[in-house]
Amino acid sequence: FIKLDWVDNKHTKAVYAASFGIDRILGPEDEIKALRHSISRFKYFSVREEITLPLIADTFGITPKFVLDPVFLLDNDKYQNLTANIMVDSSDIGIFTYILDPKQETSDIIKKLSKTLNMDVLAVTDMWRKDKDITDFWDLETRTKYSNEKWLASLINSKFVITDSFHATCFAIKFNKPFLVIPNKLRGQIRAKSIMQSLDINDRIFTDATALDNL
């Protein structure tokens, strides 16, 4: 989150849905001390990861509020208005999969579920990835360079979602899509686990293809 150190104490500062994204505070003690001071200057402080509350209390001496990610604050029809005129790559999207960090183990899960559900797969990854490099990670045909609106339109029009992304998880929940989450230790795992624990849907987390055998 932004520390806003340049804002003087005459102005009220507030943080909504800050995210630490990890289960421990990293960095040298002097940086942690400086961050502790910055946080103490906020009148209101909230986070979107409930499981980080004890960590923040122990490290920074505050008890933040646990709140939902901002994407949940907007009504669904507002998102649908954004995507109303967006053309998606298929008129019949079965499984929409948005994977930040493609790897072969993830591809195995996607292909197994595709076969089980008898649904085609529309695979999308981070727009910064180069098409020629994706084949080094997995063997799925994958789209890149999707706009935010086209990404959301594809998710909304799909029948099932597979993702390692926190925000794709949020939108799958928001639009009531059947989904499963593949934990991403590098990006967003703590956030995804936190919201899924809050909703008591930890059974949507899968780590390998064999876990699908019990579906």
C-alpha positions as CSV (number, residue, x, y, z in Angstrom):
1,F,0.0,0.0,0.0
2,I,1.0,3.7,-0.3
3,K,2.5,5.0,2.9
4,L,1.6,8.7,2.1
5,D,4.5,10.0,4.1
6,W,4.3,13.3,2.3
7,V,0.8,14.0,3.8
8,D,1.0,16.0,7.0
9,N,-0.9,15.1,10.2
10,K,-3.5,17.8,9.6
11,H,-5.1,15.5,6.9
12,T,-6.8,12.3,7.7
13,K,-5.3,9.3,6.1
14,A,-7.1,5.9,5.6
15,V,-6.3,2.6,4.0
16,Y,-8.9,0.3,2.6
17,A,-8.1,-3.3,1.8
18,A,-4.3,-3.1,2.1
19,S,-2.6,-6.3,1.0
20,F,0.7,-7.7,2.4
21,G,0.3,-10.8,0.2
22,I,2.6,-12.9,2.4
23,D,2.5,-14.6,5.8
24,R,5.5,-12.8,7.2
25,I,7.0,-9.3,7.1
26,L,10.2,-9.2,5.1
27,G,13.0,-6.7,5.2
28,P,15.6,-5.3,7.7
29,E,14.5,-4.0,11.1
30,D,15.1,-0.3,10.1
31,E,12.6,-0.6,7.2
32,I,10.1,-2.4,9.4
33,K,10.5,0.4,12.0
34,A,9.9,3.1,9.3
35,L,6.8,1.2,8.0
36,R,5.5,0.9,11.6
37,H,5.8,4.7,12.0
38,S,4.0,5.3,8.6
39,I,1.2,2.9,9.6
40,S,0.7,4.6,12.9
41,R,-0.2,7.9,11.2
42,F,-3.3,6.4,9.5
43,K,-6.6,7.0,11.3
44,Y,-8.2,4.0,9.6
45,F,-6.4,0.8,8.4
46,S,-8.0,-2.3,6.9
47,V,-6.7,-5.4,5.1
48,R,-8.2,-7.9,2.7
49,E,-6.4,-11.0,4.2
50,E,-7.9,-12.1,7.5
51,I,-5.1,-14.5,8.2
52,T,-2.6,-11.7,8.4
53,L,-4.3,-9.9,11.2
54,P,-2.2,-11.5,14.0
55,L,1.0,-10.8,12.0
56,I,0.1,-7.1,11.6
57,A,-0.9,-6.8,15.3
58,D,2.4,-8.3,16.4
59,T,4.6,-6.4,14.0
60,F,3.0,-3.0,13.9
61,G,1.0,-2.8,17.1
62,I,-2.4,-2.1,15.4
63,T,-5.5,-4.2,14.9
64,P,-6.8,-3.5,11.4
65,K,-10.3,-4.3,10.1
66,F,-10.8,-7.2,7.8
67,V,-12.7,-6.1,4.7
68,L,-13.6,-7.5,1.3
69,D,-11.5,-6.7,-1.8
70,P,-12.8,-3.6,-3.6
71,V,-14.1,-5.6,-6.6
72,F,-16.9,-6.8,-4.4
73,L,-18.2,-3.3,-3.7
74,L,-19.5,-2.7,-7.3
75,D,-22.7,-4.3,-8.5
76,N,-22.4,-7.0,-11.1
77,D,-24.4,-5.0,-13.7
78,K,-21.7,-2.3,-13.6
79,Y,-19.1,-4.9,-14.7
80,Q,-21.5,-6.3,-17.3
81,N,-22.0,-2.8,-18.7
82,L,-18.2,-2.6,-19.2
83,T,-18.2,-5.8,-21.2
84,A,-21.4,-5.5,-23.1
85,N,-19.8,-4.7,-26.4
86,I,-16.7,-6.8,-26.0
87,M,-16.2,-9.7,-28.5
88,V,-14.8,-12.8,-26.9
89,D,-12.8,-15.5,-28.7
90,S,-15.5,-18.1,-28.5
91,S,-19.3,-18.0,-28.5
92,D,-19.3,-21.0,-26.2
93,I,-16.6,-20.7,-23.6
94,G,-16.4,-23.9,-21.5
95,I,-13.5,-23.5,-19.1
96,F,-11.9,-20.1,-18.8
97,T,-8.5,-20.4,-17.2
98,Y,-6.4,-17.5,-16.2
99,I,-3.0,-18.6,-15.0
100,L,-0.4,-16.0,-13.9
101,D,2.4,-18.4,-13.9
102,P,1.9,-21.3,-16.4
103,K,3.6,-24.6,-15.7
104,Q,3.2,-28.2,-16.8
105,E,1.6,-29.4,-13.5
106,T,-1.1,-26.7,-13.9
107,S,-1.7,-27.7,-17.5
108,D,-2.2,-31.3,-16.4
109,I,-4.9,-30.2,-14.0
110,I,-6.6,-28.1,-16.7
111,K,-6.6,-30.8,-19.3
112,K,-7.8,-33.5,-16.9
113,L,-10.8,-31.3,-15.8
114,S,-11.5,-30.4,-19.4
115,K,-11.8,-34.1,-20.2
116,T,-13.9,-34.8,-17.1
117,L,-16.3,-32.0,-17.9
118,N,-16.2,-32.4,-21.6
119,M,-15.5,-28.7,-22.1
120,D,-13.1,-26.8,-24.3
121,V,-10.5,-24.5,-22.6
122,L,-9.8,-20.9,-23.2
123,A,-6.4,-20.3,-21.6
124,V,-5.3,-16.7,-20.9
125,T,-2.1,-15.6,-19.1
126,D,-0.5,-12.3,-18.0
127,M,-0.4,-9.8,-20.9
128,W,3.3,-9.1,-20.3
129,R,4.3,-12.7,-21.2
130,K,5.7,-13.3,-24.7
131,D,3.8,-15.8,-26.8
132,K,7.0,-17.6,-27.9
133,D,8.0,-18.1,-24.3
134,I,4.8,-19.7,-23.1
135,T,5.6,-23.0,-24.7
136,D,8.6,-23.3,-22.4
137,F,6.2,-23.5,-19.4
138,W,3.3,-25.7,-20.6
139,D,1.6,-27.3,-23.7
140,L,-1.7,-25.4,-23.7
141,E,-2.6,-23.0,-26.5
142,T,-2.6,-19.7,-24.7
143,R,-3.8,-16.1,-25.3
144,T,-2.1,-13.0,-24.1
145,K,-2.5,-9.3,-24.5
146,Y,-6.1,-9.3,-23.3
147,S,-7.6,-6.0,-22.2
148,N,-9.2,-5.9,-18.8
149,E,-12.7,-5.8,-20.4
150,K,-12.0,-8.7,-22.7
151,W,-10.6,-10.7,-19.8
152,L,-13.7,-10.1,-17.7
153,A,-16.1,-10.7,-20.6
154,S,-14.4,-14.1,-21.1
155,L,-14.8,-15.0,-17.5
156,I,-18.4,-13.9,-17.3
157,N,-19.3,-15.9,-20.4
158,S,-17.6,-19.1,-19.3
159,K,-19.1,-22.1,-17.6
160,F,-16.1,-22.9,-15.3
161,V,-13.1,-21.0,-14.1
162,I,-9.6,-22.3,-13.2
163,T,-7.1,-19.8,-11.9
164,D,-4.1,-19.1,-9.7
165,S,-5.0,-15.5,-9.5
166,F,-6.7,-13.8,-6.5
167,H,-8.8,-11.4,-8.5
168,A,-9.9,-14.1,-11.0
169,T,-11.0,-16.0,-7.9
170,C,-12.9,-12.9,-6.6
171,F,-14.7,-12.5,-9.9
172,A,-15.6,-16.2,-10.2
173,I,-17.2,-15.9,-6.7
174,K,-18.9,-12.7,-7.6
175,F,-20.4,-14.1,-10.8
176,N,-21.3,-17.4,-9.1
177,K,-19.1,-19.5,-11.4
178,P,-18.0,-23.0,-10.6
179,F,-14.3,-22.7,-10.1
180,L,-11.1,-24.2,-8.7
181,V,-8.0,-22.5,-7.5
182,I,-4.4,-23.6,-8.0
183,P,-2.3,-22.0,-5.2
184,N,0.4,-19.6,-6.5
185,K,3.1,-19.3,-3.8
186,L,4.7,-16.4,-5.7
187,R,1.6,-14.3,-6.2
188,G,-1.6,-14.1,-4.2
189,Q,-1.7,-17.4,-2.5
190,I,-2.3,-15.8,1.0
191,R,-5.1,-13.6,-0.4
192,A,-6.9,-16.5,-2.1
193,K,-6.7,-18.7,0.9
194,S,-8.0,-16.0,3.1
195,I,-11.2,-15.3,1.2
196,M,-11.8,-19.0,0.6
197,Q,-11.5,-19.7,4.3
198,S,-13.9,-16.9,5.1
199,L,-16.5,-18.4,2.7
200,D,-15.7,-22.0,3.9
201,I,-14.8,-23.2,0.4
202,N,-11.3,-24.5,0.9
203,D,-12.4,-27.6,-1.1
204,R,-11.9,-25.5,-4.2
205,I,-8.1,-25.5,-3.8
206,F,-6.3,-28.1,-5.9
207,T,-2.5,-28.7,-6.1
208,D,-2.2,-31.5,-8.6
209,A,-4.2,-33.5,-11.1
210,T,-4.7,-36.5,-8.8
211,A,-6.7,-34.4,-6.5
212,L,-9.4,-34.2,-9.2
213,D,-10.1,-38.0,-8.9
214,N,-12.5,-37.4,-6.0
215,L,-14.7,-34.9,-7.9
